[in-house]
Amino acid sequence: MSEEVRGSIVNSEHSENAILGAIMMESQFLPVLQGQGLKRDMFTSAFRRMIYDCMIDLQKKGSEFDLSIVADMMRRRHPDMTVDEESRIDSCVDACLGPSMAIQYLYEIKETYKKTMLGGVLKNGAKILTRDPDKTSEEIVSSIRMGLDSIVSEEAKTMTRDEIKEKIMAGVNTAKESGSIGLISRWLPIQRKLAGYRYGKVTIIAARPKCGKTTFVCNECEYSARSLGVPTGIISVEMKEDELWTKIAAARAEVDTNKLDNGEASHDEVLAFEQALDEVMKLPITIVDSVDTIEGVCSTMRMMAVEGVRRVAIDYLQLLSPSTSTKGKSRQQEVAYWSGMITNTAKQTDLQTLLVSQLSRTSVHEKEKPQLHHLRDSGAIEQDAGAVIFISEDSDNPSFAMDRKVVVDVAANRFGPAGECSMIFCPYIQKFRSTEFDGPQKSEAKDRRF
């Protein structure tokens, strides 16, 4: 057995143990995982299938359960169970890094399950070649194709042309009513170019340091949660949760965060900030600041999608930590892998994704308008994205100005026009403003836009 195959089996066993442990830690995750495709056959050992059977039976009875309840049920059903097998039940919980990782574990065992099924299809094709020499090549290909189709159908049902047409026209009619094919941007000039941030696609927000990347995505996320009622998630690798809530609330109250930090804010400003903080923390916004690997980010995206989140912002790509999945890769290969994983996860979960990215140091030294080749560490970032937005300072405006003009450039857009617009970045109140009148979108209140 090759080291690669042996490693795949070991990883599968760990993921299977971990997903059973996650369910025993939080039994309510069982129906969630079933809805995402978890099946008994995905467990590769008879012993783990027996544990899963116990949990299924407890679920049918409407019973809550945990490690001790499952272990007692296993002992009653299998009185000949050895001490070593009993310890294997405990090891399931030990293998789990927490219930929040359950979706990632499921993704991993589904991948192994599909590869096992694929191996079976290919082996069957090889057997047909040797056992049935009279079969034509077309018959053999047809048999293999049927097997492959069965694997694909495990994940998704093929849409008919009528269903595809219905989906397309639903999008067209939605756009006609709301003025947008996707999530409406807070700022009208950007909305005109993007026609909305599209579900299942990644939009890159890139800039040099201190140009407002995080503020930009916080403004968009607050808008989608407040004015559009869209459940929104923020995965922050750079800032802590309380710092992000401060940004969002300060923008809402238009209170200078520098004054808050220095204790110079007036009594009225503190009250306004506290009221805004109460308001924004009631919005459907989920902030996670505890993950820093691509596995953690993608797992969190999947969990958020299961919980109803439709938009997620990730801040930021180049701060992710290396993991075993990128061991031995160059920095460019590593970042390309991360970008591809986030793009694939956005597609699988249908999440509208804002991905913050740094620009290369050469762009700072050159002091020129950001270009696509300035995306730091990998050209794959731009290739994976549905759109790329650069934020850069206006050359005629000093960087130390309290409110300064910036250029927001839709540099790449797969679905529409590119181009620049001028905006005002107000770093102390954590807000971007458009330099042109932001009229309301259809069906929106006028005072809901910056």
N, C-alpha and C positions, 0 to 999 in steps of 0.2 A: 504494500500500500504506500503510495507516495506521501511525502510530507504535506503537500497541499491538500490532498483528500483527507488525511488524518486530522489536519488542522481544522478543516471545514466541519468534520464530525464533532470534534471537541467543542467548537464554537456553537454548533447547533444544540448540543447537550446542555451547555451553559445557558443559552437563551431559553430553552424549554424549561429548565429548572427555574430560571428567573421569572418567566411569565406565570408559572404555577405559584411561585412565591408572591408575585404581585397580586394575584387574585386572592390568595389567602390573607394578604395584608388588607386588601380592600375588596370585599366580595362584590360590591356594586360594579366593579370593572368587568365582571364576567359578561353581562349582556352587551356592554360597550364593545368588548373584543369580539364577541360573536357577530355583532353587527358589522365589524370590520373584516370578517372572514375567518375567524378562528374555528378550526374543526379538530375533532378527535384524532383523525388520521395524521395530523401534522406532528404529533408526538411520536418520536422514533422508537421509544422503548415501551414494552408492555407495562412496566411498572408505572411510568408517567401517565400512560393512558388510564390505568386503574385509579390514580389520584384524580385525574380529570373526571372520570366517571362518577366518583364520589361527589365532587363539587356540582356536577350536573344534576344528580339526584337531589341534593340539598336545595339547589335552585328550583327544581320542579315543586318541591314542598313549600317553597316560599320562605325558606329558612336563611337567616344570616349565618355566616360561618367564618371560622378563622383556622389557624394552624392546628390548635388543639382539637377542635371539632372534627376536622378532616382526618387527623391522625387516629382519633378514637374510632371513626367509622371504618378506616382502613384496617385497624386491628380486628374489629368485629367481623368484617367480611373475609379477611385473610388471616385466620388465627395462626397459620404456619409462617407468618412473616418473620424474617430474621432481624436481629438487632441492627445489622448493617443496613437493611432496608428501612427500618424505622429512622435511622440517622439520615437516610437520604431524603426523607420527608422534611426534616429540619433544614437540610442543606438547601432546599428550594428557596426558603426565605433568606438564608444567608447569601444566596447568589443574586438576590434582587437588590438593586440600588435604590429602589423606591417605586411606588405605584406609577409615578409620573413617567417612568421609562417603559411602561407596559406596551405602548404602541410601537416603540422601537424594537422591543423584543419580538412582538408579533411580526413586524416587517421582516426581521431576520429569519424567523422559523418558516415564514411563508416562502421566502426566497429559497431556503434549503429544500422545502417540500416540493417546490416547482422544479428545482434542479433534479431532485430524485425522480420525479415523474418524467422529466425530459430524458434522463438516463434510461428509464424503462422503455420509453418510446423508441429510442435509438437502438437499444439492445434487441427489441422486438423486430425492428427493421432488419438488423443483421441476421437474426434467426431466420426470417423469411427468405433472405438471400440464399442461405445454405440449405434450408429445409425444404423450400418450395422453388426449385430451379425453373419450374414451368411458368411461374408467374412473370408477367411482363414488367418492365421498369415502371410503366405508368401505374400498374396495380400496387407495386411496392411504394411508390411515391404517394399514392392516394392513401394507403394505409398509414404511412408516417404522418401525412398531413392531417388525417382525422385525429390521430393521437395528439398532435400539436394543438389542434383546434380545441380539444378538450381541456388542455392546460390553460389556454387563453380564456376559455369560457369560465374558468374558476374565478377569474378576476373581473371580467366585464362582459356584458352581453353586447353583441354586435348590433349597432343601430341600423334599422332599415332606412331606406332613402326618404320615406315619408317622415320618419322620426327626425332625421337630420334636417329636412326642410322645416319641420315644425320648430326645431330648436333655433335655426337661423332666423326664421320670421319672428319668433318670440323676442330675440335680441333686437331685431330691427324695430319692432313695435315699441319695445321698452325705450330704445333710443329716441324714437319719435315723441314719446310722452315726456321723457325726462331730460332730453337733450344730451344723453350720454349712453355709450355702450357699456361702460363699466362704472366704477366708483368715481363720482364727481370730484374734481380737484377743488380745493379751497379758493384757488385764485383763477379768475377767468382767463387770463392770457395763456396759462398752462393748459386749462381745460380745452381751449380752442384747438390746441395742437394735438393733445392726446385723445380727445373725445372720451376721456375717462380712463382710469387705471383698470386694466382688464383682469378679471378673475383667472387664476391659474397661470398668470404671467409674473415675471420679476421686472421691476423697474429699479434701475441703479440710480442712487443719489450720491454724487461724488463731488469732492471739493478738497482744497488744501486745508490744513489745520486752521481753526478759528474762523471759518467762513460760514458756519451755521448749519452743517449737515444734520446734526441731531435736532436742532431747533426746527428745521424744515419738516422732518418726518413727524416730530411731536405735534406741530401745527396741523399737518394733514390727518394724523391719527385722532386728535381731539375733535376735528371737524367731522370726520366720518362717524365717530361714536356719538357726538352730540346732535349734529344736524341731520345726519342720514340714518341714525339709529343702527349703525352697523357694528356688531361686536368686533372688537379690535384687540390685537395683541402686540406687545413690544417685547422683543428678546434683546436684552442689553448685555453685551460683552464688556462694554467700556464703563458705563455709569451704574450707580446703585439705584434701586427702586425709588428711594426717597428723593434723590436728586432729580429724577425724571418727573415725579409728581410735582416737585417745586417748579420745574420748567413749565409744565402744562398749566399749573395754577397761576403762575406769574403772568403768563401770556393772556390768560383769561381775564385777570384783574388789571392788567397793564401796570404792574407794580415792579419797580426797579429791584432786581435781585441783589445788586451790589449794596443797595441801602439795607435790604433785609440782612445780608451777611455782616455788614458793619454796624448793625444796630442803629442806623440813622433813619430808618423808616418812621414816618409819623404814625400816630395812633390810628388815624383813618386808613392809612395804607396797610397797616397790619390787619385791621378788621376786614378790609376789602380782600386781602390775600387769603385770610382764613375762610371767608365766605366762598371765594372761588375754589379753594382747596376742598371744601365740603362738597361743592357742586361737581367738580371733575372726578372726585373719588367715588361718586355714585354712577358715573357713566360706565357703559359696558366695555371697559378697558382692563386688560390683564397684562401685568408687567412681570417678566421673569428675568432675574439678574444672576441666576445661579448656574448657568451652563456656559461652557467655554470651548467645547469641542464640536465638530460637525455632527457627530452622533447625537449629542445632547440637543443641538439646535434643531435637527430634523425630527427627533423624537418629540420635542416640545411643539413644533409646528403641527405634527400629526395629532397630538393630544388636544391642542387648541382647536383644531378643525373638528374633532369629535365633540368637543364641548360647544360648538356653534360659532366659533370665531370665523370671520370671513376675510379679514385683512390682518396681515402681520408685518411688522417692521423689524429688521435685524440690524443692530448697530454695534460693531461693524465688522466686515468680512475679514480684514487682515489681522484682527486681534484674536482670531480663533487659535486655540492651542493645537499643536500636532498631536496625533493619536496613532494607534497601531495601523489604522487603515491607510495612512500616508507614510509609513515608515520606509526610509530609503528613497523617497521622492525628492526632487529638487523643489525649491521654493515655488517656482512657476507651476510645476506639476501639482504641488500641494494646493495652491490657491485655485487652480483650474478644477481640481477634484471637488473642493468645497463648493465652488460656484455651480458646478454641474449637479451636485447633490441637492443643493437648495432649489435649483431650477426644477429638477425632477420631482422633488417633494411638493413644490408649489403646484405643479401640474397634476400630481396624483391627488392632492387634497383640494384642488380648485381654490386655493388661497390667493388673494391679491397680495403680492409681496413687495415691500419696499426694502431694498438691500443697500445699506450705506457702505461706501467704499472710499478708501484713501486714494489720492493721486501720488504718482511717483515723485521722488525728490528732484528729479531732473526738471519737472514742470515748475517747481518752486524757483530753481536756479535760473531757468530760462525766462521767467517772468512773462510768459506769454499766455494767451487764452488757452484753457485746457482743451486738449484734443483726445480722441479716443485712445491713442497709443500711450497716453499718460496714465491710464488706469493701472494702478500699482500691482506689480508682480505677475500679471497674466492677461494676455489678450483674450482668453476664453471668457472673461467676465462680460465683455461687450457682446461676444457671439452668443452667449446664453440668454441675454436680457431681451425683453420686449421693447424696452426704451431705456435710454441713458440721459440723465439730467445732470449738467454741471452747474455749480454755483461758483462764481468768481467775483472778485472785487472790481468795481469800476475803476479804471486807471486814473480817472480825474478826481477820485474821491479818496481822502486819506483814511488809512485803516484804523486810526485812533478815533475817528468820529463816532459820537454816541449813536447816531442813526446814519447809516451809510448806504449809498447806492451800490447795488450788486447786479451782476448780469446772470440771469438764470437761462441756461442754454439747453434746449431739448436737442442734444447733439445726434441722437440716433432714435429712430421711431419706426418700428416694423410696420405700423398700421396707419401712418399718416405723416403729415409734414413735420420737418424739423425747423429749428429757428430759435432766436433769442427773444427775451423780454426783460425789461428793467424792473427791478423791485427794490424795496427798502428793507434792509436788515437792521432790526433794532435789538442788538445783543443783550442789553440790560433788562429789557422786558420780555426777552425770549420770543420774539415775534417777527414774522415777515409780513410786509404789506406790498400790495401792488401799486405801481405808480399811475395806473389808469383806473378809472371807475370800475369797480367790481359789481356789475349788476347781478341780481339774483338769477340763479338757474330757474327753470320752470318748476313750479310747485314748491319753491323755497322762499322763506321769509327774507326780506331785504337785509335785516340786521344780523344775519347769521354768517356773513362773509367778511373777512378782513379787507 
